[in-house]
Amino acid sequence: MKDIIAQIVKSVVKSVEGAETGQEVQVDCWIDTGNYALNKIISGFYKKGFPVGRVVDIFGDPSTGKSLLIYHVLASVQKMGGIAILDDTEDAYMKEFGEKIGIDNSDLIRLSSLTVEEHFEKIFLGYKDSKGKERKSIIDVILKDAPACPIVVALDSLALLSTRHEQEVKFERPDMIKAKQIRAGLRMASSIMKNGNILHIISNHVIAKMGVLYGPKTTTPGGSGVPFQASVRLELSKGGKIKENEDKVVGIECKAYTTKNKVSSPFKNTILNIYFDKGVDSYSGLLDALVEDGVIKRGNAGYHSFGEETFRTGQFKEFFDSHPAIIEK
C-alpha cells in the first residue's frame, strides 16, 4: 500500500503545477539588524537577522528605537548590494543621522504616503497617476533590471496612514475600512514579496484598550492584518537611561521581545543599548547571550572565560573582535 501511495504522490507532484512533497520552507536571505543578540533572538543565529520574503512587525511605545532599528536594516541591505525603500509617513527621517547609521542617502528611495492604498500601489501593485495614466510600481521597475536583488521596504509608521475613504468623507463619519485595506494590501503583496526577495518591515505604535480587566491592556492600531501576516513580531519597551559622567544622558536601554516568530523560537528577549549620536550598540546583550549559550563562562569579580583565556567585562568588545571562533562555536 505504501508503494501505491508513493506512486500517487509522485504522479500528483509531476502533473500539478506548484505541488511538491513536504519540505521545510527555507529562508535563503537574511538582513542584519545591526545587533548580534537581536539577530539571535529573531533568526536563531548571531549573523543573520530579519528574514527576506516575509513581513516583520516592530511595535512599541514612543522613543523605543523603532525607526532607528529600521534605519540600521536599511543600511544593512545597502551594504550587501541591495535596495532600501523607506515610506516615511511621519516625515521624520534625518539625512545626517541616516548617514551616521550607515545609509547611503543617494541610493535611498524615500516616499511619504498619505494612505494605505498609496503605500501598496506605489511600492508593490502599480497605480494611476494624476492624469489617469497607468504607472508601474517601484518593485516592478527594480525587478525588471535586478530580479535577484534583495530589497527592504520599510513603512514607518502604519499608525499615521489614512485611507482614500477617510480623505473623502473627512469628519462626516468615522472611517471603518483601514484594517480591511491593510489586510487586502498585504494579501496582494505577499506573492510579490516571496518571488522578489523583499523584506517588508512595518513599524507601529501601541494604544491602550479601554475597559480591559483581563489579558493585554494594549494593542496596535490598524487591525489584525499585520499581526496575522507577520512572520516576526518584535515588541520594544523602555528600559533605563544610559548616562555619561553620572548626569549627562547619552542613550537609553531598550528591551526587545519576540512576541511571534515563524522562523525561530518565539518569546525571546534581549537588551539593546541605543545611543543618541550613533544608534544601536552592536554588542549590547551579546555577552549575556553567549553565556546563556554556554560559549562563554561567567566568573567572579567581573571576569569571564572562553576556553583557557579570560577577560574582564570591560574588555569584552576587544576580546570578541579578536576571537572569531566565538561566533563559529
C-alpha positions in Angstrom: 0.0 0.0 0.0 2.9 2.4 0.8 4.4 1.9 -2.7 1.0 2.7 -4.2 0.7 5.9 -2.2 4.2 6.9 -3.1 3.5 6.4 -6.8 0.3 8.5 -6.5 2.2 11.3 -4.7 4.8 11.3 -7.4 2.2 11.5 -10.1 0.4 14.4 -8.4 3.7 16.3 -8.0 4.6 15.7 -11.6 1.2 16.7 -13.1 0.0 19.5 -10.9 1.9 22.8 -11.2 3.1 24.1 -7.8 2.6 20.8 -6.0 5.6 19.3 -4.2 6.4 16.8 -1.4 6.5 18.0 2.2 9.6 20.2 2.6 10.7 22.9 5.0 10.2 26.4 3.6 13.7 27.8 3.6 14.7 31.4 4.1 17.6 32.0 1.7 18.4 35.5 2.6 18.7 37.4 5.9 19.2 41.1 6.7 21.4 42.0 9.6 19.7 44.1 12.3 22.9 45.8 13.4 23.0 43.9 16.8 24.3 40.4 17.3 22.0 39.4 20.2 18.9 40.8 18.4 19.9 38.7 15.3 20.0 35.7 17.6 16.5 36.1 19.1 15.0 36.6 15.7 16.7 34.1 13.5 18.5 31.8 16.0 21.9 32.8 14.6 24.1 35.7 15.6 25.0 36.7 12.0 21.6 36.5 10.4 18.7 38.8 11.4 15.3 39.5 9.7 14.1 37.0 7.0 13.7 38.2 3.4 10.4 37.3 1.7 8.5 37.9 4.9 6.6 40.7 6.8 8.2 41.9 10.1 6.1 44.0 12.6 8.0 46.3 15.0 5.8 47.9 17.6 6.2 49.6 21.0 6.0 52.8 23.0 7.3 56.1 21.6 11.1 56.7 21.8 11.9 53.0 22.0 14.1 52.9 18.8 11.6 51.6 16.2 12.6 54.0 13.5 16.3 53.7 14.5 16.2 49.9 14.1 14.6 50.3 10.7 17.4 52.7 9.6 20.0 50.0 10.6 18.3 47.4 8.5 18.1 49.9 5.5 21.9 50.4 5.9 22.5 46.7 6.1 20.7 45.9 2.9 22.6 48.6 1.0 25.9 47.2 2.3 25.0 43.8 0.9 24.3 45.2 -2.5 20.5 45.5 -2.1 18.0 48.4 -2.4 16.5 50.3 0.5 13.0 51.8 0.3 11.6 54.0 3.1 8.0 55.1 3.2 8.4 57.8 5.8 4.8 58.6 6.7 5.9 60.5 9.8 8.3 62.8 7.7 10.8 62.2 10.5 13.8 60.9 8.5 17.0 62.9 9.2 19.6 62.7 6.4 22.6 63.4 8.6 21.6 60.8 11.2 20.9 58.3 8.5 24.5 58.8 7.2 25.8 58.2 10.7 23.9 54.9 10.9 25.5 53.9 7.5 22.7 54.7 5.0 23.8 55.9 1.6 21.2 58.7 1.0 22.0 58.9 -2.7 20.7 55.4 -3.1 17.8 55.5 -0.7 14.3 55.5 -2.2 12.1 57.6 0.0 8.3 58.2 -0.1 5.8 59.8 2.2 2.5 58.0 1.6 -0.7 59.5 2.8 -3.0 56.5 2.5 -2.8 52.7 2.8 -3.7 52.4 -0.9 -0.9 54.7 -1.9 1.7 52.7 0.0 0.8 49.4 -1.6 0.1 50.7 -5.1 3.2 52.8 -5.5 5.6 50.2 -4.0 4.0 46.8 -4.9 1.0 46.9 -7.2 1.1 49.8 -9.7 -1.1 52.8 -9.8 -2.7 55.6 -11.9 -1.1 59.0 -11.8 -2.9 62.3 -11.5 -3.6 62.2 -15.3 -5.1 58.7 -15.1 -2.1 57.1 -16.8 -1.1 53.6 -15.6 2.3 53.6 -13.8 4.5 50.7 -12.7 5.3 50.1 -9.1 8.7 50.7 -7.6 9.2 46.9 -7.2 8.3 46.3 -10.9 10.9 48.8 -12.0 13.6 47.3 -9.8 12.9 43.6 -10.6 13.0 44.3 -14.3 16.7 45.1 -14.2 17.7 43.3 -10.9 15.4 40.3 -10.3 17.6 38.7 -7.6 18.4 41.9 -5.7 17.4 41.9 -2.0 15.0 44.7 -1.2 13.9 46.2 2.1 10.6 48.0 2.1 10.2 49.9 5.4 6.8 51.5 6.4 7.4 54.0 9.3 4.8 54.1 10.5 1.5 52.3 9.9 -0.4 54.3 12.5 -0.2 57.6 10.5 -1.6 56.2 7.3 -5.1 57.3 6.3 -7.3 55.8 3.6 -8.9 57.3 0.5 -12.3 56.9 2.0 -11.3 58.9 5.1 -9.9 61.6 2.9 -13.2 61.8 1.0 -15.6 61.8 4.0 -13.3 63.9 6.3 -15.1 64.2 9.7 -18.6 63.4 8.5 -18.5 59.8 9.6 -15.8 57.6 11.1 -13.6 55.6 8.7 -14.1 51.9 9.3 -12.2 50.4 6.4 -8.5 51.0 7.2 -8.0 47.5 8.7 -9.7 46.0 5.6 -7.5 47.8 3.2 -4.4 46.8 5.1 -5.3 43.2 5.0 -6.1 43.4 1.3 -2.8 45.1 0.5 -0.8 42.5 2.5 -2.5 39.7 0.7 -1.9 41.1 -2.8 1.8 41.9 -2.0 2.6 38.6 -0.3 3.4 36.7 -3.6 5.4 39.6 -4.9 7.5 39.6 -1.7 8.3 35.9 -1.9 9.2 36.0 -5.6 11.2 39.2 -5.3 13.5 38.7 -2.3 11.6 41.5 -0.4 11.6 42.2 3.3 8.6 44.3 4.4 9.2 46.0 7.7 6.3 47.8 9.3 6.6 49.9 12.5 3.6 50.6 14.6 2.6 52.3 17.9 0.7 50.8 20.8 -2.6 52.2 22.2 -4.5 51.4 25.3 -7.5 49.1 25.4 -10.3 50.8 27.2 -12.1 48.9 30.0 -10.0 45.8 29.8 -9.8 43.8 33.1 -8.1 40.7 31.8 -5.5 40.0 29.2 -3.3 42.5 27.3 -4.2 46.1 28.1 -2.6 47.5 24.9 -3.0 46.8 21.2 -1.7 48.2 17.8 -3.8 50.3 15.5 -4.7 49.1 12.0 -6.5 45.9 12.9 -5.3 42.3 12.9 -3.8 42.2 9.3 -0.2 43.0 10.1 0.0 40.8 13.3 -1.5 37.9 11.4 0.6 38.3 8.3 3.9 39.0 10.1 6.4 36.2 10.4 8.2 38.1 13.2 6.6 40.5 15.7 9.2 42.4 17.7 8.0 44.4 20.7 10.2 47.3 22.0 9.8 48.7 25.5 11.7 51.3 27.5 14.4 50.4 29.9 16.8 52.6 31.9 18.8 55.6 30.8 22.5 55.4 29.7 24.4 58.2 31.4 27.9 59.7 30.9 29.6 61.3 33.9 26.6 60.4 36.1 24.5 63.3 34.9 24.5 63.5 31.1 22.0 61.2 29.4 23.6 59.8 26.2 21.2 57.0 25.4 18.6 54.5 26.6 18.3 50.8 27.3 15.5 49.1 25.3 14.1 45.6 25.8 13.4 43.7 22.6 10.9 40.8 22.8 9.7 38.5 20.0 6.0 38.0 20.7 5.7 36.0 17.4 8.3 34.1 15.4 7.8 31.7 12.5 11.5 31.4 11.6 12.9 30.5 15.0 11.7 30.1 18.6 9.4 32.8 19.9 9.3 34.6 23.3 13.0 35.5 23.4 14.3 38.8 24.7 17.5 40.9 24.8 18.6 44.3 25.9 19.6 46.9 23.3 21.8 49.9 24.2 20.7 52.8 21.9 22.9 55.9 21.8 21.5 59.2 20.5 24.6 60.0 18.4 25.4 56.6 16.9 22.4 54.3 17.1 22.2 50.7 18.4 25.4 49.3 20.0 26.2 46.1 18.1 27.5 44.3 21.2 24.7 45.1 23.7 23.1 41.9 25.0 25.8 39.8 23.3 27.8 38.8 26.4 24.7 37.6 28.2 23.5 35.6 25.1 26.9 33.9 24.8 26.9 33.0 28.5 23.4 31.6 28.1 24.5 29.5 25.1 27.4 28.1 27.2 30.1 29.6 24.8 31.4 31.9 27.5 31.6 31.1 31.2 30.8 33.8 33.7 33.3 34.0 36.5 33.7 36.1 39.7 34.6 39.7 40.1 33.8 40.7 36.5 36.0 38.0 34.9 34.8 35.7 32.1 36.4 32.8 30.2 36.4 31.4 26.7 38.3 28.1 26.7 41.6 28.8 28.6 41.5 32.6 28.1 40.0 35.1 30.4 38.9 38.7 30.1 37.1 41.4 32.1 33.6 42.7 31.3 35.0 46.0 30.1 37.3 44.1 27.7 34.6 42.1 26.0 34.3 44.1 22.7 38.0 43.9 22.0 38.2 40.2 23.0 35.2 39.3 20.9 36.5 41.1 17.8 39.9 39.3 18.1 38.3 35.8 18.6 36.2 34.9 15.5 35.9 31.4 16.9 33.4 32.6 19.5 30.7 33.1 16.8 31.7 29.9 15.0 31.3 27.9 18.2 
